[in-house]
Amino acid sequence: MKKYDVVIVGASTAGSYFARRMAEKGFSVLLFDKDCRDKLSPSYDIFHMAKDEMKQYGLPEVKEGDGIYEFTFEDSAICSVYGNHPKPSKLAVTGMHKHKYCVMMNDWAAQAGAEVVYGASFKNLTYDENGKINGVIYEKDGEETAVYCRLVADCSGIPAVVRRSLPDDYGIEKFELTPNDIFYVTLRYIDFEEKRAERYLRSDFWLYFKSWLAPSGGSDALIGIGACGGFDVAEKVYSLFEKTVKLPAHKVTRIEKGRTPYHRAPYSFVSDGFIAMGDAACLTKPNCGEGCTAALALSDIAVDVATKVMANGAYPTRDALWSINKLYNNTQGKEFASLMALLGSIIRHSAKMNEYLFKKDVIFSCKLLSSMGNGIQLSFADYAKTLIFVVVGLVTGNIKPAELKAVIDAIVTSGKLTAHYEKYPETPEGYEAWAKEAELLWGKTGKVADWDAVENF
Ligand SMILES: Cc1cc2nc3c(=O)[nH]c(=O)nc-3n(C[C@H](O)[C@H](O)[C@H](O)COP(=O)(O)OP(=O)(O)OC[C@H]3O[C@@H](n4cnc5c(N)ncnc54)[C@H](O)[C@@H]3O)c2cc1C
């Protein structure tokens, strides 16, 4: 039976990156995927990554003519419900073809020594006499193959096939995402009826509808719409969006659909010989649902810790891997938790309040929306302005008391979650009590799926 140090289930963006980094550290790595190489990551074509993040994580460079790169743009804006009062921002973003990017990432992992196997479906984990993971069984061409390993990484995306197969008492939450925990995205590739001299290279986002107009490949642009609950929910919102926002005349040339998690990450990512990563661990950016670079922060931490823990053939126990939880939850983990809690409640407002706040540049302000998630500092003047316009909004009927309460609750719970994630336990001993308290706080946040943007328009 073959032996590896690390077996990674799922060879998309998260799996390939972890495979490359662990192989670079000298570990023997098996990366396998249920899909064959030419069908990898089939659900949608164009995706984005911020150039800064690609550099930060040392991802391979892409360029014009390589079949992966499609465009770069810098200008974006978040707009009010009626498409007014844009909050602009500048950030260089690269657009790429997802399937070809994933194939390149597989090859990048293989170049560092990882073995990549396609058409291989995860069947089961194997355990030693003490009940600790010691290998994986996969099925390929109707035949089952068992391999030994010390660490299994679940990078299988939303199905989280490995995490969900663990014994109930293995120390990892086994939750399955329901439709309300998933962001259903439909991409409409469009051609403008009036031809433009220049390529369309900017992105606009309508917060109320969770809809965007962005550059594309193979068409002039694309319109995205996302909603928790199902594709039918997104379509209902899209009909309202089309009636409300005046987009340039266009015809739809093709439609793609995909799903991305919208759920808090598991409270622990690690256990004996196990780690969950990427969409399998719900590591997507709360403000946009993107997960290709969001997953890499945990991966980098995991590589550092696992490299030390697994030196000289040692087995990576839950205790030994625990600092991955601590380091992650004290950094990106706490930021994502606080942002997700904030957004889950802040979206509970009418079109009237949305337009009012965008116009007055408070709460939905340039300062906040142009730097979402990048640690902004609000001054006394910002708070004073917010207070004045909120009071005026209440008096003039632009804001309802219940809407204001939702915003205040969101800010309070989000702050409490940040503080709680900062207190993430150093060792597994404090975990049960910490998770219990976290559960209470999450119970106070609203879910995006609970708010009907059409009904409350
Ligand atoms: C329409 C849409 C647009 C998006 N745009 C962006 C974007 O612009 N930027 C961005 O950063 N993110 C974007 N995202 C999110 C992004 O696609 C995901 O967060 C990211 O792909 C997650 O990567 P992953 O490797 O964790 O999981 P996945 O990409 O889901 O890959 C999981 C892999 O595991 C394999 N697998 C599953 N089950 C098994 C099994 N039983 N055995 C073996 N293998 C298995 C699958 O075949 C798959 O290859 C978008 C999502 C959607 C739906």
PDBQT file of the ligand as one rigid body, heavy atoms in Angstrom, charges set to zero:
ROOT
HETATM    1  C1  LIG A 501     -20.489  31.918 -10.038  1.00  0.00    +0.000 C 
HETATM    2  C2  LIG A 501     -19.378  32.017  -9.045  1.00  0.00    +0.000 A 
HETATM    3  C3  LIG A 501     -18.406  32.980  -9.217  1.00  0.00    +0.000 A 
HETATM    4  C4  LIG A 501     -17.342  33.046  -8.308  1.00  0.00    +0.000 A 
HETATM    5  N1  LIG A 501     -16.404  33.987  -8.518  1.00  0.00    +0.000 NA
HETATM    6  C5  LIG A 501     -15.337  34.050  -7.690  1.00  0.00    +0.000 A 
HETATM    7  C6  LIG A 501     -14.324  35.006  -7.927  1.00  0.00    +0.000 A 
HETATM    8  O1  LIG A 501     -14.403  35.811  -8.856  1.00  0.00    +0.000 OA
HETATM    9  N2  LIG A 501     -13.259  35.014  -7.082  1.00  0.00    +0.000 N 
HETATM   10  C7  LIG A 501     -13.148  34.140  -6.032  1.00  0.00    +0.000 A 
HETATM   11  O2  LIG A 501     -12.156  34.181  -5.293  1.00  0.00    +0.000 OA
HETATM   12  N3  LIG A 501     -14.120  33.243  -5.779  1.00  0.00    +0.000 NA
HETATM   13  C8  LIG A 501     -15.198  33.156  -6.582  1.00  0.00    +0.000 A 
HETATM   14  N4  LIG A 501     -16.176  32.245  -6.347  1.00  0.00    +0.000 N 
HETATM   15  C9  LIG A 501     -16.019  31.311  -5.207  1.00  0.00    +0.000 C 
HETATM   16  C10 LIG A 501     -15.028  30.217  -5.580  1.00  0.00    +0.000 C 
HETATM   17  O3  LIG A 501     -15.452  29.549  -6.741  1.00  0.00    +0.000 OA
HETATM   18  C11 LIG A 501     -14.885  29.180  -4.460  1.00  0.00    +0.000 C 
HETATM   19  O4  LIG A 501     -14.800  29.800  -3.209  1.00  0.00    +0.000 OA
HETATM   20  C12 LIG A 501     -13.606  28.347  -4.690  1.00  0.00    +0.000 C 
HETATM   21  O5  LIG A 501     -13.624  27.750  -5.951  1.00  0.00    +0.000 OA
HETATM   22  C13 LIG A 501     -13.499  27.259  -3.626  1.00  0.00    +0.000 C 
HETATM   23  O6  LIG A 501     -12.421  26.447  -3.927  1.00  0.00    +0.000 OA
HETATM   24  P1  LIG A 501     -12.243  25.019  -3.242  1.00  0.00    +0.000 P 
HETATM   25  O7  LIG A 501     -10.996  24.461  -3.807  1.00  0.00    +0.000 OA
HETATM   26  O8  LIG A 501     -12.371  25.141  -1.773  1.00  0.00    +0.000 OA
HETATM   27  O9  LIG A 501     -13.537  24.170  -3.682  1.00  0.00    +0.000 OA
HETATM   28  P2  LIG A 501     -14.102  23.808  -5.129  1.00  0.00    +0.000 P 
HETATM   29  O10 LIG A 501     -13.650  24.783  -6.157  1.00  0.00    +0.000 OA
HETATM   30  O11 LIG A 501     -15.558  23.583  -4.960  1.00  0.00    +0.000 OA
HETATM   31  O12 LIG A 501     -13.396  22.423  -5.454  1.00  0.00    +0.000 OA
HETATM   32  C14 LIG A 501     -13.683  21.239  -4.780  1.00  0.00    +0.000 C 
HETATM   33  C15 LIG A 501     -13.086  20.107  -5.585  1.00  0.00    +0.000 C 
HETATM   34  O13 LIG A 501     -13.318  18.898  -4.862  1.00  0.00    +0.000 OA
HETATM   35  C16 LIG A 501     -13.697  17.895  -5.770  1.00  0.00    +0.000 C 
HETATM   36  N5  LIG A 501     -14.498  16.885  -5.059  1.00  0.00    +0.000 N 
HETATM   37  C17 LIG A 501     -15.748  17.031  -4.544  1.00  0.00    +0.000 A 
HETATM   38  N6  LIG A 501     -16.166  15.862  -4.040  1.00  0.00    +0.000 NA
HETATM   39  C18 LIG A 501     -15.168  14.970  -4.219  1.00  0.00    +0.000 A 
HETATM   40  C19 LIG A 501     -15.020  13.594  -3.926  1.00  0.00    +0.000 A 
HETATM   41  N7  LIG A 501     -16.002  12.889  -3.366  1.00  0.00    +0.000 N 
HETATM   42  N8  LIG A 501     -13.855  12.992  -4.232  1.00  0.00    +0.000 NA
HETATM   43  C20 LIG A 501     -12.851  13.679  -4.843  1.00  0.00    +0.000 A 
HETATM   44  N9  LIG A 501     -12.952  14.988  -5.173  1.00  0.00    +0.000 NA
HETATM   45  C21 LIG A 501     -14.091  15.627  -4.861  1.00  0.00    +0.000 A 
HETATM   46  C22 LIG A 501     -14.512  18.648  -6.826  1.00  0.00    +0.000 C 
HETATM   47  O14 LIG A 501     -14.575  17.932  -8.053  1.00  0.00    +0.000 OA
HETATM   48  C23 LIG A 501     -13.751  19.956  -6.944  1.00  0.00    +0.000 C 
HETATM   49  O15 LIG A 501     -12.779  19.945  -7.952  1.00  0.00    +0.000 OA
HETATM   50  C24 LIG A 501     -17.267  32.168  -7.207  1.00  0.00    +0.000 A 
HETATM   51  C25 LIG A 501     -18.256  31.191  -7.031  1.00  0.00    +0.000 A 
HETATM   52  C26 LIG A 501     -19.296  31.129  -7.941  1.00  0.00    +0.000 A 
HETATM   53  C27 LIG A 501     -20.338  30.063  -7.730  1.00  0.00    +0.000 C 
ENDROOT
TORSDOF 0
